[in-house]
């Protein structure tokens, strides 16, 4: 097993507990976004600041930032619904169970 394989397994095992509502991303990218959500909510107490951080991290990611034009949109809340237009294979909608918050993350443009 190569070093990158063991790093991949370690990252997968450390994913936060979540409830998936809808995912239209490749699994490895979804796992990155899930990790960004956990890290941002740990770092910032306000949802708006965490949302800005998640969008910044998505834009800076080599595989997420260079896909199509447009901007990353992040909505964090406890109870909301939405109808959105998004780029194909660039949407994640999930709850972080330990935070009690729902995340809608997508790229549009």
PyMOL commands that set and color helices and strands:
alter all, ss='L'
color gray80, all
select helices_A, chain A and resi 3-13+27-43+47-60+62-65
alter helices_A, ss='H'
color red, helices_A
select strands_A, chain A and resi 18-23+71-77+91-96+101-108
alter strands_A, ss='S'
color yellow, strands_A
deselect
rebuild
show_as cartoon
